Each structure stands twice: as C-alpha cells, then as structure tokens.
Amino acid sequence: MAALSVLVVVQVYTFVLLARVIIEMIQSFSRQWRPSKAFSVIAEPLFVVTDPPVKLLRRLIPPVRLGGVALDVSVLVLFFILQIVLRILVSVLAG
C-alpha cells in the first residue's frame, strides 16, 4: 500500500515537472510573453515544488556547452531519475 502511494506521488510530481518544462519553454521561445495574474497564481506552486531538486542538480551538474549556448540538463536528469523510481515501484508492486 505504501509503494502504491509513493507511486502516485512520483507520477503526479512527474506531471508537475513536465508542466514546468512547458512553461519554461514558452518563456524562452516567446520573450515578450508575460503571464496573466491568474496564470502566475497557478504556475507559482509548480516552480515552488520543483525548484529544490532542480537547484540541487544544477549545483551538481554543469550546463552542457553547445557552441555559444549553455544547455541546462538538470530538469532532464531529474525526469530520468523519476522514471527510474517509477520503474522500481512498478516492479515492487508487481511482485
């Protein structure tokens, strides 16, 4: 039962992380876009929840340099970690 609860939490967290990635992509591709106040109220908790592990990984993993561009892979690494945790939990639940 505990493994099932953790599985649900990790899945929800993965969706929250994906929502954060989408918001960050919108911001990076559309520089003039400014979110409405209602959107900010919805988006703020997404960043509050996902910031601690992302910031930790940013300290541990340097950005990947591609010419004159630095690519931050911390969110991608966190996503892969969550996928591994999900696979482990599914195998534990399957017995």
Steps between C-alpha positions, in 0.01 A plus 500: 500500500784739582669425167177583318475834681860585414434397140208742474702782657792443261266491200330825602841659561609390152198674347574814703859490372377468141269799552800699625697405188215614275473834683877554478496419128220751438699763688821427310345491153271799548703767678222760488246264662393610844274266698172630634451527873272194502757295310773610741291387796465156337862473383672620819434180700646295213830684534493496881458121503757424230766759585683321787606186306563698180724748683687215670564332165607833347770524767617145429473491119658778295316625190592327174675741263386490139698769324392831650200348676489337843234230532369432852438125530401493868127469428568221251714312754227541763244366254716192433547444875123515548450251216744257662322536834167437326635183335630372833169569673303328224722193526458497880124522463495227235678272743 
